[in-house]
C-alpha cells in the first residue's frame, strides 16, 4: 500500500488528509491550532489506522509551506520533516493559499485566495485551474503580503477563497503538478515561508522603533 499524507497547519483550520496517489482525499480538521503539537501525531496515527496502514506505507508527505501562522507552520513543518527523514519518504511542499484556492474551485476557474496577515495586511495569491485537460496550474499572482485594501492586479471574475478553505486534501491532488506541490530537494535545511515575523518578534522590534518589513 502506497499512501500520501497531507497536512496544512498554516491557519486556524489545521487539516490532515491521507490517500493513495491520484485518489480523492477527505480533510480531517483539527479542533484547535493551540492543541496542534499534541494532536498532529494522534490524528496521523488515526488516519493510518483507518486505512489499515502503517507509517512505512507512506509514499510521501505533503505539507503547506506558508504563508501563515508562525507557530502552526513550525509544528507542521517539523512533523513533516521528521516523518520524511524517519521513513526515507519524499517531502513535498506547496503554499497553503494554493490548497485553499483549489478547494474553493474544484471544477476549475481563477481564484483569489486571501488570508488575514494582521495589522491591516493580507496574504494573497491568484491561481487558475483548468476545467478540462492537463492539470497545469496558472499562477496569476504569486503569494505576497499586501495591504488589505490594495487593488487586485487582475481583471475578470474571480472565485474567492480564505482560510476556511485551507485543505490538506486539496494539496494531495497537486503533487508533482506544474506549479503545484513540488518535491523539497534538501528537507533538512528547508524552512517554510512565514510571510512576516512572528507577533512576538514584531512587538520586540516595534519596542525599539525598528521596522518589521
N, C-alpha and C positions, 0 to 999 in steps of 0.2 A: 504494500500500500504506500503510495507517494502522495503526501499532502503538503499544502502550503498553509502556514499560519500567518494571519494578518493582524496588525494592531495599529490603532490610531489613538494616541494619548495626548494630542496637541490641544484639545479643547475641554470644555466642561461636559462633553459627551464622549468619554473614553469607550472605544469599541474594540472587540476582538472577533475574529472570524476564522473558520477552518474549512478547507475544501480541497478536493483534488484539482489539479491544474485544468482549467477550462470549464469546470463545473460551477454552477451558481452557489453562492455562499449566503449565509444569513448572519447579520450582526448580533452579537451579544453585547448589550450595553451595560457597562459597569455602573453601579448605583451612584458612586461619588468619586470625583477626582481626588478628594482628600484621602480616600482609602485605597488609592491605586497601588501603592507599594505593597499593600497586604493582599489585594485581590487579584492582581495580574497573574500570579503564579497559580492561584487556586482556580481561576476561570480557565486558564490554559489547560490545566490538568482535567477539568471537567469536559472541555471540548474534545480532548483526545479520547477520554473515556467514552463519550457519546458516539464516537466514530469507531470504537473498538480498536483504537490505535495507541501506539507508544511514541514517546519523543523521537525514537530512532526512525519512525516512519515519516518524519518531516523531510520534505524535499527542499524546503527553503523557508525563510522568514521574511515577511514583507512589513515594513514599518513606515509610518508617516514621519517625515523628517522636518516638519515645521512648515511655515512659522506657527507660533502659538505659545502656549503656557510653558514657561521655563522649567518648572518642576515636573510637569506632566511629561514633557519631551525627554527630560533627563532619565526619568524612570523607564519610559517605554524604550528608548534607545539602548539604555544599559541592559535591560532584559533581553532585547532582541539580539544585541551583540553577544551577550553571554550564551544564549541558545545557539547562535550561529557557530561560535567558537567550540562549544562543548560537543556539538553534533557534527561539526565539519560541514555544515549546510550553507548554501549561498545566502547572503543577505541582500535584500532589495530595498530601495528607498524611493519615496515619491512625496510630493507636497501634500499636506493634509487638505489644502484647498482643492487639489485635483480630485481626491476621493469624494469630497462634498459636491463638487460640480458634477461628477459622473452620477452620483446617487440622485441628484436633482433632475437629471435629464437622461433617464435610461433609454429613451427612444431616439436620442441624438439631438443636436442643436448647439447653439452657442450659449455659454453660461458665464455669468458674472458671479464669482464666489467671493464673499466678503466676511471677514472675522473682525470683531471688535479688538483693537490693539490698545485700548485705554488712552486717556489723556487727549481725547478728540481725534485719535488716529484709527485707521483700519488697515488690516492686511487684505489685499485683494489680488485677483487674477481673473483672466478671461480665457476660457478654453472652448474649443469647438470639437464636437463629436459627430462623426458621420452617421447618418441614419441607415445607410447601407454601404457595403463594400468593406475594404480592409480597415481594421481598427487603428487608423493613424490619427493621433490627437493633434489638432492645430492649436498652437499657443498664440493667442492674440495679444495677451498681456501677461508677462511672466510675474510670479508672485512678487509683490512690492509692498512697502509701507507707505501710506499716503494719508493726507488729511481726510477726515470723514466726508467733508463737503467738496472734495476735489472732483472735477469732471471726469467722467468715464471716457477714455480715449478710443471709443468705437461707436459708430452709429448702428442703427438697426435694433431689432427686438432681441432682448436677452432674457433667458431664464435666470432667476435669482436663486442663489444658494447661500446659506450661512452655516454657523457652527452646528445647528441642529441636524444638518445633513452629513456631518462628518461620518465616514464609513470605512471601516477596515475591509468589509466585504467588497466594496467597490474597488478598492486598491488591488485586491487579489485578481480581479479580472483584467488588470492593466500591466501584469508582469511581462516585461520584455516587449511591450507595445511601444513603438516610436513615440518619444516624449511622455511615456507613461512611467511605470515602476521599473527602475533600472538597477542592475547589479552594483553593489558597492565593491570597488576593486580592493581596497585595504580597510576592512572593518575596524581593525584595532585603533587606527588613528583618526577615524572618521567621526565628525560631530554633526549634530543637527543644525538646521537654520533657525535660530531663535527669533530672528526678526528685529529684536531690540534687547537691551539689557533687562535683567530681572528687576522687578519692582524694588526690591531691597537695594540693589546696586544703583538704580536710578535715584532713589531717595538719598543715598550716601553721596553721590555725585552732586546732586542739587544742593545739599548742605554746604558744599564747598564752592558753589557757584559755577560748577563745571557742566558742560553740555553733555547730553546723553546721545546725541546724534553722531 
